[in-house]
Amino acid sequence: MLDLDALRRWPDVESPDLQAHDAADALILAEAAALPGGLAARDVVVIGDRHGALTLGALDAGAAHVRVHQDPITGERALAANADRLRLHGFDHHGLDAALVADAHLVLLQLPRSLDALDEIAGLVARHAAPDVRIVAGGRVKHMTRTQNDVLARHLGDVTATLAHRKARVLHASAPRPDLPALDWPRSVRHDDVALTVVAHGGVFAGSTVDRGTRLLLDRIRDLPRADAVLDLGCGSGLLATAVALAQPHATVTATDRSAAAVRSTAATAAANGATVLTLRDDAAASVPDASIDVVLLNPPFHAESAVHTGLAHRMFEAAGRVLRPGGELWCVWNGHLRYRIALERAVGPTRQVHRDATFTVTASTRA
């Protein structure tokens, strides 16, 4: 059996203290191997593999081939690096679409925290996999709820849970329901209060809603300096990129995120609003040239998987400082208790407060 401790998180360098696997990975692999026919000689679909534990574990157990979808590009790169180190190959990457699960008999799934993301995944499997498909889905018990069972049961008729082991648990789902309606992802919602339509896939932060931090930046789009090049860093559903593209149609607006769901959603949101936005799936804007941007917009995350971890935000501040031209500005919204101002001044330059309420602070930092 593959030694999961041999896996590394690279290039997730902002959270080196976190493991590249968890107890759910091991339990998913063990319960899949215990199914009739096991993993040997099977074609397997893996969804949500964080750093390669499920994909490489299945190949090590004898799987003939693995189709894998990982939402963050850092996960894809970690899988590739671990595969090279361990000399385990035989997988290919897919988007979260029908081709990923077409005629599949076995799906291994790290349960997403988002119920919408789980709904989109279960819906695809039920509609496009083989009639005898089996989903083996696992997670940490502290992050699992009965509602996850209910979401799976919307699409598959047989959902059962096994006993917890090492604080992890597995759900088994099978028997796609007959006569399922068309899958309703991505979802489109018009928000008249901000005069924008949001189009979002299940895995996007805040989904098709407008989160409070984004709303505060949207309220200040007209206050941004005139720019020839704008970057929405960590674009999510693409609301900020779309709003600035409409407000400054002369500008080249680029939206980047490491999430495949976010990039797809941003492209759809821009199209729904008649805006022109370039989308780029990337890690901390690594492909954006140095000193090429006039304005960066940022509503940074503060979680790494389930853990509160401000390292992601600090990497994004550093990325903004790198891509901004001298005199360019980073407009950022953040939870006030995180006290990011010193970090912003260090990574970008002089920082002024634009707005503050009981929860959020909006700042503008000027590249020195």
CORQUI-V649347 format. One record per helix or strand. SS is the DSSP state (h for helix, s for strand). FROM is the first residue (numbers start at 0). TO is the last residue. If there is no record, write none. Layout:
SS | FROM | TO
SS | FROM | TO
This chain:
h | 3 | 5
h | 12 | 14
h | 22 | 32
s | 42 | 46
h | 52 | 59
s | 64 | 68
s | 71 | 71
h | 72 | 85
s | 90 | 92
h | 97 | 100
s | 105 | 109
h | 114 | 127
s | 133 | 139
h | 140 | 142
h | 145 | 154
s | 155 | 160
s | 164 | 164
s | 167 | 175
s | 186 | 190
s | 195 | 199
h | 211 | 217
h | 220 | 222
s | 228 | 232
h | 238 | 246
s | 251 | 256
s | 258 | 258
h | 259 | 271
s | 277 | 280
s | 292 | 298
s | 302 | 303
s | 306 | 307
h | 310 | 322
s | 323 | 334
h | 335 | 337
h | 340 | 346
s | 350 | 355
s | 359 | 365
